[in-house]
């Protein structure tokens, strides 16, 4: 039996699609932070068959949950304080994402100005379509 200790303050990210935990680990930039992280891959799930789980012990204000909403808004976010779940957050598609998607339009200003942030705005929530703030290039999440 696998035993991963509890966390005092931080997040438990549950219902991650199996195999996606390492991608989320990098997208949240956890590799750049000095925090304790437990990655559980391919855990059994009655709802999903298999799932991944991330346990992150950190200050609860240190993670950008918009990234999670963009990656998969079905992930369950449990906020932990004093070793207890104090809140469960429902994720949704963020209205804006910064430096998550790169614009593929070679004529976009972000191709020329390398230090400029890649900003995409949610154009169609139903179809999950984002558009570049600068050139209107479309990015379809589906």
Legacy VTK file of the C-alpha trace (Angstrom):
# vtk DataFile Version 3.0
C-alpha trace
ASCII
DATASET POLYDATA
POINTS 142 float
0.000 0.000 0.000
1.247 3.442 -0.939
1.538 5.892 1.941
2.014 9.610 1.272
1.909 11.818 4.354
-0.565 14.659 4.717
0.266 18.283 4.072
-0.130 21.216 6.447
-0.936 23.860 3.833
-1.253 23.623 0.077
-3.215 21.808 -2.588
-4.333 18.335 -3.539
-5.072 18.253 -7.254
-7.305 15.271 -7.936
-9.009 13.772 -10.996
-6.110 14.594 -13.312
-6.211 12.545 -16.522
-3.831 9.601 -16.187
-0.370 10.533 -17.414
-0.862 14.319 -17.254
0.639 14.982 -13.790
4.200 15.643 -14.985
2.966 18.108 -17.615
0.955 19.933 -14.939
3.993 19.842 -12.632
5.989 21.760 -15.265
3.125 24.069 -16.327
2.631 25.159 -12.703
6.412 25.725 -12.553
6.680 23.532 -9.474
10.145 22.503 -10.664
11.246 26.127 -10.089
9.793 26.334 -6.570
11.214 25.002 -3.317
8.077 23.072 -2.302
7.276 19.468 -1.394
5.391 17.678 -4.179
3.992 14.150 -4.318
3.040 12.859 -7.759
0.770 9.838 -7.836
0.364 8.388 -11.305
-2.187 5.874 -12.565
-4.095 5.592 -9.293
-7.268 3.517 -9.478
-10.446 5.556 -9.830
-14.021 4.320 -9.950
-15.013 7.456 -11.857
-12.129 7.641 -14.372
-10.580 4.169 -14.397
-7.111 5.631 -13.802
-6.132 9.086 -12.640
-3.166 11.114 -11.437
-2.991 13.111 -8.206
-0.632 15.931 -7.212
-0.093 16.919 -3.593
1.683 20.250 -3.234
2.747 21.654 0.126
3.070 25.404 -0.382
1.540 28.760 0.435
-1.967 28.653 -1.027
-1.439 31.960 -2.818
1.626 30.774 -4.721
-0.018 28.807 -7.571
-1.810 30.138 -10.652
-4.977 28.047 -10.841
-5.937 29.645 -14.184
-3.341 27.399 -15.801
-5.178 24.368 -14.393
-8.506 25.638 -15.698
-6.970 25.946 -19.149
-5.308 22.506 -19.072
-8.353 20.629 -17.773
-11.248 22.315 -15.994
-12.406 18.916 -14.641
-9.507 18.712 -12.186
-10.634 18.896 -8.554
-8.661 21.383 -6.454
-8.706 20.756 -2.704
-7.267 23.611 -0.639
-5.580 22.417 2.548
-4.961 24.428 5.730
-3.877 22.901 9.037
-3.978 19.444 7.414
-7.717 19.758 6.601
-9.605 20.441 3.380
-11.025 23.934 3.838
-12.303 24.470 0.309
-12.924 22.599 -2.933
-12.525 24.776 -6.008
-14.341 24.211 -9.263
-12.174 25.200 -12.177
-13.390 26.976 -15.292
-11.795 28.135 -18.479
-9.895 31.345 -17.743
-10.862 34.466 -19.686
-7.188 35.154 -20.379
-4.046 33.029 -20.411
-0.541 34.481 -20.390
2.507 32.599 -21.672
0.732 29.240 -21.771
0.057 29.214 -25.524
2.510 30.568 -28.086
1.140 32.376 -31.119
1.890 30.472 -34.313
1.323 33.432 -36.627
4.787 34.343 -38.011
3.603 37.931 -38.598
2.417 38.406 -34.999
4.351 40.970 -32.975
5.160 38.243 -30.432
7.312 36.579 -33.108
9.412 39.750 -33.430
9.361 41.066 -29.856
10.687 38.025 -27.991
10.155 39.469 -24.489
6.492 40.302 -25.152
4.002 38.125 -23.260
1.865 35.732 -25.297
-1.660 36.731 -24.255
-4.698 34.807 -25.455
-8.304 35.771 -24.692
-11.225 33.350 -24.486
-13.270 34.128 -27.618
-15.812 31.294 -27.542
-16.327 29.448 -24.230
-18.593 26.781 -25.730
-16.121 25.799 -28.442
-13.132 26.525 -26.119
-11.496 28.855 -28.625
-8.860 31.414 -27.643
-7.531 34.254 -29.805
-4.196 36.048 -29.651
-4.613 39.515 -28.146
-2.324 41.063 -30.768
-3.150 39.391 -34.089
-6.409 37.478 -33.430
-4.798 34.128 -34.392
-7.125 31.343 -33.247
-6.185 28.547 -30.835
-8.711 25.717 -30.491
-8.342 23.827 -27.190
-10.306 20.811 -28.390
LINES 1 143
142 0 1 2 3 4 5 6 7 8 9 10 11 12 13 14 15 16 17 18 19 20 21 22 23 24 25 26 27 28 29 30 31 32 33 34 35 36 37 38 39 40 41 42 43 44 45 46 47 48 49 50 51 52 53 54 55 56 57 58 59 60 61 62 63 64 65 66 67 68 69 70 71 72 73 74 75 76 77 78 79 80 81 82 83 84 85 86 87 88 89 90 91 92 93 94 95 96 97 98 99 100 101 102 103 104 105 106 107 108 109 110 111 112 113 114 115 116 117 118 119 120 121 122 123 124 125 126 127 128 129 130 131 132 133 134 135 136 137 138 139 140 141
